[in-house]
Amino acid sequence: MSYWLSRLDAVAWLRTLPDACVDLLVTDPPYESLEKHRAVGTTTRLTHSKASSNEWFAVFPNARFGELFAECFRVLRRDAHFYLFCDAATAFEAKPAGEAAGFTFWKPLIWDKKTIGLGYHYRARYEMILFFEKGKRRLQDLAIPDVLQAPRVHGGYPTEKPVSVCETLVSQSSVSGEVVADPFMGSGSTGVAALKLGRVFWGNDRSDAALWTARERLAPLGEEVEGERALGAALAREAQLRLL
Ligand SMILES: C[S@@+](CC[C@H](N)C(=O)[O-])C[C@H]1O[C@@H](n2cnc3c(N)ncnc32)[C@H](O)[C@@H]1O
């Protein structure tokens, strides 16, 4: 399977894509409330590592959710899902912003990290994954629960998500050969899941460290292609689907 990587601002990258060319979006922006956690010391303090050239990436302000979700809605095909990793504080901002863009909000899924982390008011053990829908798409397996258990990734890219959690989302909401995209891909966990499951992956991140890390992880799993080829293949597939 193939993958295409870009290094742009997430919204700017989505704006380069034609309408209705992506089958599934799974993403994890560096939400604004991370700054608050960092200020009071309730999230990981990062040191220089092989995966990050600076101490932490800049946050994506909640004020930009409107433009982000409008683009997410536009690039998704008619019947498609959109998953957004976030914390509880961000969920209150992201849900109405997603609905204003046209999505149906179903529910937050919980990523249960299985062990407690930092925090002063009940120790942090979970993160949310907001489940949005454009149109109507059936999940592949109706027996999957809304709590997905997987241990934290230690020593990886800052805030790296477990591939097993991404695999559940990708296998629930796409089929083989479809395009899975992540505009804030970081180390590319969504991409690893997508390629392992026989999907095409389109990833973007504005940091060089993310691009290096993702490329290193994705190279053994698929063939990297240029944007022109990736978009050409998606448009050809769309034309074929219209004929069916
Ligand atoms: C929370 S991390 C994603 C981690 C990823 N899910 C993983 O498993 O490795 C957020 C990423 O968004 C990137 N980022 C921050 N602002 C961005 C922007 N405006 N456009 C694109 N990427 C951005 C950061 O460089 C960082 O890699």
The ligand as a Gaussian input file, in Angstrom:
#p B3LYP/6-31G(d) Opt

LIG

0 1
 C       -0.342000      15.429000      19.483000
 S        0.867000      15.331000      18.246000
 C        0.359000      13.978000      17.241000
 C        0.905000      12.669000      17.750000
 C        0.510000      11.494000      16.888000
 N       -0.888000      11.146000      17.039000
 C        1.368000      10.285000      17.162000
 O        0.815000       9.216000      17.487000
 O        2.588000      10.409000      17.077000
 C        0.442000      16.724000      17.294000
 C        1.312000      17.011000      16.083000
 O        0.773000      18.148000      15.412000
 C        1.846000      18.880000      14.834000
 N        1.347000      20.247000      14.601000
 C        1.212000      21.271000      15.493000
 N        0.615000      22.335000      14.909000
 C        0.390000      21.972000      13.620000
 C       -0.215000      22.628000      12.524000
 N       -0.696000      23.874000      12.622000
 N       -0.299000      21.953000      11.351000
 C        0.205000      20.698000      11.221000
 N        0.791000      20.020000      12.231000
 C        0.862000      20.648000      13.421000
 C        2.978000      18.766000      15.819000
 O        4.202000      18.928000      15.152000
 C        2.775000      17.334000      16.364000
 O        3.594000      16.415000      15.685000

